[in-house]
Amino acid sequence: MGKRCHHGTSKAQLCVAKVPFFNHLTFDEMEKIADMSRHLNFKKGEVIFSEGDPLEYLYIIHQGRVKNYQLFESGKEQLLRILEFGEFMGELALFTEKTLDSYAETIEKTEICAIHRSDMQQLLNQYPTIAIKILEQFSNRLDETEKLVGNLSSKDVETRTASYLLELVEKYNTTSVELPISKKDLASYLGTTSETLSRRLSSFQTNGWIEQRGQRKIQILDREALREMSIHK
């Protein structure tokens, strides 16, 4: 794979420093983990892994953003999550030798640190607390997946759109949000089409709930109205 992961003199510069199941370790311990990793560079639109590839690495996003999605036989794409700095994917490589069941593609220039399964298993033996932290992250991921499946199966597009906007408000603690992905990818994530999503956002704007500013910037004008819509089924 790529070259050894570059790291500097502070925790913030380490590839692994912001990963939830590593950040309780000491600086020297994280430095050892960083030395185990490979630094990979990708341009926008490059595929990091595909369905059917061997599940061998834990991938940590050091810079940039990645979309993780599944493709159905019909050609439909279902976006699963967007990963940013400090987030990870391929964690099942730590426990199984199965093949991957999804795709990962960069949505901007991205740097990734990849740690091989054998190295991670060595770390789990050396630092049992990492295993506990990983299980916590598994639980969070499972909750996210169950929430996504529940939303897709039981809520209409308007409700899913309102819920997503509120999630952005809470995540970034601002009423002036910027969509982290294109409307095409957002439509995939919400289980609809770009045209339907655009109509719903236009409807929200007509109702005075939001104001669209350009392709991705949205000002939330009536959070309570969105909240009422988000719990509507």
C-alpha positions, 0 to 999 in steps of 0.5 A: 500500500502507501508510505508510512503515516507521517506524524508530528509532535502533537496529538492533533497531528497524529493520524490516530489521535482523534479516533474514539477508541485510540484517544484514551492512550498516551502520546507515545502509545498513539505514536506507535500505532501511527507507525504501524499505519500506511498513509494513502492519498486519494483524489476526489472521486476515487474508489478506496474499496469496492464490494467483494474486496478483501476486508483487511484494513481499518481505514482512518480518515486523516483529511478529507471526506469519504462516502460509504454506500451500497449498490443494488442490482437495479443500479440504485445507490444507497448512501450509508454514511459520510466519514470525515476527519477522525472517523473510520471504516472497515472496523469489521476487519478486526474480527472477521476475514469476510469480504466487504459489502459496500463501497467507499469513494472520496468526495474531495481530496482525501488522506487516509491511514490504513492499519492492517488486521494483523497489526490491529489484533496485536494492538487489541492484545496489548491494549484490551481497553481498545477492544472495549472502546471499539465495542462502544463504537460498534453499538453507535454504528448499529444505532445509526443503521437501525435509525436509517432503516427505520426512517427509510421504511416508516417516514416519508421524504418530507419527514426524513428531510426535516430530520436530517436538517435538524441533525445538522443543526444539532451537530454543528450547533448553528442554524446556518448549515451547509450540506456536507454532500451534494444534493444527489448524494443526500437524495441517495441517503434519504432514499429519494431522487434529487428532483423530489428532494429539491421539491421538498426543500423548495416547499420548506422555503415557501412555508418560511421554514428555511432559506436556501442560499446557493447549492448547499447553504441553508438558513434554518428559519423555523426550527420548531416547524421542522421538529414537528415535521420530523416526528410526523409519520 
